[in-house]
Amino acid sequence: MYNNYDNLFTQYKDAIGYRFVDINSKSFQEDFYSFVKERKKQGYRYLDFLYEIRREILERTTAEVGKCEFDSLVEPFNTTIISPYDFDELTDKTRLIPASFQVIDEEVVLKFLPKDEIQQIVLPRRIDLLMTENPYNLYSILDWDTLHNSGNYDIAVGIYGSIYDKDIKKKLELLKSLKEKILLRDYKYDYNVDNDIYYAALVSDRHLKKMR
């Protein structure tokens, strides 16, 4: 397990529009931690938005993928967490699968990092919905379209932030590129602005149709 500061630094610089910052300066550290704290508040408002689309996101059969304790949105709930990053403050460690996540041949492969060698397993099918938000880059959601298209898993991929962020277009294009790879229209895509916060999400819609 390790921390995730590098990815969070990159997201901060993209959102603010800075290319070069002195990470050791007091002003940067104050601005960065303020950004992380504010992003968390925005995230919970995004989670309310997502919950209206897919209520299973707070259940143990859903897994949030690849986030850390600073940008995870499901810590207070019952959702499973798949992450190689530290979650020191997580009370119920049975919810945490401490592994990296990779899609291989339409299956999810979890890679654990013990002291001596890498061990990997296929994700058990008791998890049927995979979610992530504000992906760090394209590789964070690489082949998630195949998980949906195969029918093996449902997905919920979202973005959110301040309407004043400099990277909105980049993040929307990332979500759009995933949407264009979905073969059927068995998904829901929604975008919304609430005061100074924007949200967008691409969510598998197969279960919803069964419930109507």
C-alpha positions in Angstrom: 0.0 0.0 0.0 1.2 3.5 -0.7 0.0 7.1 -0.9 -1.5 8.9 -3.9 -0.2 12.4 -3.7 1.3 12.4 -7.2 -2.1 11.8 -8.9 -3.8 14.4 -6.6 -1.0 16.9 -7.4 -1.6 16.4 -11.1 -5.4 16.9 -10.7 -4.8 20.0 -8.7 -2.5 21.5 -11.3 -4.9 20.6 -14.2 -7.8 22.2 -12.4 -6.0 25.3 -11.4 -4.2 25.6 -14.7 -0.7 25.6 -13.3 2.1 23.7 -15.1 4.9 24.3 -12.6 4.5 24.7 -8.9 6.9 24.6 -5.9 5.4 21.7 -3.9 7.6 22.6 -1.0 6.3 26.2 -0.6 3.9 27.0 2.2 1.5 28.7 -0.1 1.2 25.7 -2.4 0.7 23.3 0.4 -2.1 25.5 1.8 -3.8 25.9 -1.6 -3.4 22.2 -2.3 -5.0 21.0 0.9 -7.7 23.5 0.5 -8.4 22.1 -3.0 -8.5 18.5 -1.7 -10.9 19.5 1.1 -13.2 21.4 -1.3 -13.1 18.6 -3.9 -14.3 16.2 -1.2 -17.3 18.4 -0.5 -18.0 18.6 -4.2 -17.7 14.9 -4.4 -20.4 14.3 -1.9 -22.8 16.5 -3.9 -21.8 14.4 -7.0 -22.6 11.3 -5.0 -26.1 12.5 -4.3 -26.5 13.1 -8.1 -25.2 9.6 -8.8 -27.4 8.0 -6.2 -30.5 9.3 -8.0 -29.3 7.4 -11.1 -28.1 4.2 -9.4 -28.9 3.5 -5.8 -26.9 0.4 -5.6 -23.7 2.5 -5.4 -23.9 2.4 -1.5 -24.2 -1.4 -1.3 -21.4 -4.0 -0.7 -22.0 -5.5 -4.2 -20.6 -2.3 -5.6 -16.9 -1.5 -5.6 -15.3 1.9 -5.9 -12.1 1.5 -7.8 -8.7 3.1 -7.6 -9.3 6.0 -5.2 -7.5 6.9 -2.0 -8.7 8.1 1.4 -8.4 11.7 0.3 -10.7 11.4 -2.8 -12.8 8.3 -2.0 -16.5 9.1 -1.7 -17.8 5.9 -0.2 -15.9 5.6 3.1 -18.9 6.5 5.2 -21.1 3.9 3.5 -21.1 0.1 2.9 -19.5 0.1 -0.6 -16.6 -2.2 -1.3 -13.3 -0.4 -2.0 -10.6 -1.7 -4.4 -7.5 0.3 -4.1 -3.7 0.0 -3.8 -3.6 3.2 -1.8 -3.5 3.6 2.0 -6.9 3.8 3.9 -5.6 4.3 7.4 -8.8 5.9 8.7 -11.2 3.2 7.3 -12.9 1.6 10.3 -14.2 -1.5 8.6 -11.2 -3.0 6.8 -13.2 -5.9 5.5 -14.6 -3.6 2.9 -11.1 -2.9 1.5 -9.5 -5.0 -1.2 -5.9 -3.7 -1.2 -5.0 -4.4 -4.8 -4.5 -2.7 -8.2 -7.1 -3.2 -10.8 -6.7 -4.3 -14.4 -9.1 -5.5 -17.1 -8.0 -8.6 -19.0 -10.1 -10.5 -21.4 -13.4 -8.9 -20.2 -12.5 -9.9 -16.6 -11.2 -7.9 -13.6 -7.8 -9.0 -12.4 -6.7 -7.9 -9.0 -3.0 -7.7 -8.3 -1.8 -7.8 -4.7 1.7 -6.7 -3.6 3.0 -8.9 -0.8 6.6 -8.7 0.3 8.1 -11.4 -1.9 6.0 -11.7 -5.1 2.9 -10.4 -6.9 -0.2 -12.4 -6.5 -3.3 -12.0 -8.6 -6.9 -13.2 -8.7 -10.0 -12.6 -10.7 -12.6 -10.4 -9.0 -15.4 -12.6 -7.6 -18.8 -12.0 -9.2 -20.4 -11.0 -6.0 -19.3 -7.6 -7.1 -21.6 -6.6 -10.0 -21.2 -2.8 -10.2 -17.8 -1.0 -10.6 -17.6 2.7 -10.0 -15.0 5.4 -10.1 -15.0 9.2 -10.3 -12.6 11.8 -11.7 -10.3 9.2 -13.3 -6.7 10.2 -13.0 -6.1 9.4 -16.6 -7.2 7.3 -19.5 -5.5 4.2 -18.1 -7.6 4.4 -14.9 -10.7 3.4 -17.0 -8.9 1.4 -19.7 -11.2 -1.3 -21.1 -14.1 -0.5 -18.8 -16.2 -0.4 -21.9 -15.5 -4.1 -22.4 -16.7 -4.8 -18.9 -20.0 -3.2 -19.7 -20.3 -4.6 -23.3 -19.6 -8.1 -22.2 -22.3 -8.0 -19.6 -20.0 -9.2 -16.9 -20.2 -6.1 -14.9 -22.1 -2.8 -14.7 -20.1 0.4 -14.6 -20.6 3.9 -13.2 -17.9 6.4 -14.3 -18.3 10.1 -13.4 -16.6 13.4 -13.2 -17.2 16.5 -11.1 -15.7 19.7 -10.0 -15.9 23.5 -10.0 -17.3 25.2 -13.1 -14.2 27.4 -12.8 -11.8 24.5 -13.2 -9.5 24.6 -16.3 -9.7 20.9 -17.1 -13.5 20.5 -17.5 -13.2 20.0 -21.3 -10.4 17.4 -20.8 -12.5 15.4 -18.3 -15.7 15.6 -20.4 -13.7 14.3 -23.4 -12.4 11.4 -21.3 -16.0 10.4 -20.4 -17.2 10.9 -23.9 -14.5 8.6 -25.3 -15.7 5.9 -23.0 -19.3 6.5 -24.0 -18.5 6.1 -27.7 -17.2 2.6 -27.1 -20.4 1.3 -25.5 -22.0 -0.9 -28.2 -25.7 -0.7 -27.1 -27.7 2.2 -25.6 -28.1 0.2 -22.4 -26.6 3.0 -20.3 -27.6 6.4 -19.0 -25.5 9.5 -19.5 -26.3 12.7 -17.6 -24.7 16.1 -17.1 -25.8 18.7 -14.6 -24.7 22.0 -13.1 -25.7 22.9 -9.6 -24.6 26.5 -8.7 -20.8 26.4 -9.1 -20.4 22.6 -9.3 -20.7 20.4 -12.4 -21.4 16.7 -12.6 -21.5 14.1 -15.3 -21.9 10.3 -15.2 -22.1 7.3 -17.5 -23.9 4.5 -15.8 -25.0 1.1 -17.0 -28.8 1.1 -17.3 -29.6 -2.6 -17.6 -30.7 -3.1 -14.0 -32.8 0.0 -14.0 -34.8 -1.2 -17.0 -35.6 -4.4 -15.1 -36.8 -2.5 -12.1 -39.2 -0.2 -14.1 
